[in-house]
Amino acid sequence: MEVQTFDSVFDALADTPAEAANMKARSELLSALKVRVRSWSLSQAAAAGRLGITRPRLNDLLQGKLAKFSLDALVNLATASGLAVHIQIAEAA
């Protein structure tokens, strides 16, 4: 059996480099959102209201359920939370 190594876990999980990049971006946004929401020290219902989503949807976010969120949805939530999203473009290594 051949052992494979990857630059990131997303490279190992994804079928394509584009899918891996999307997963990485979503993961970074989700992590930042979790930190932001927890910093509010609000109930889940109040935090969900602040973001304009349901409490179950907020729970999915706080539980890190990456597959339930598109990149668009996470950008919208980040903006609603008061975070600024910046995209950095670079040549692939």
Sequence and secondary structure as in RCSB ss.txt:
>XXXX:A:sequence
MEVQTFDSVFDALADTPAEAANMKARSELLSALKVRVRSWSLSQAAAAGRLGITRPRLNDLLQGKLAKFSLDALV
NLATASGLAVHIQIAEAA
>XXXX:A:secstr
      SSHHHHH SSHHHHHHHHHHHHHHHHHHHHHHHTT  HHHHHHHHTS HHHHHHHHTT GGG  HHHHH
HHHHHTT           
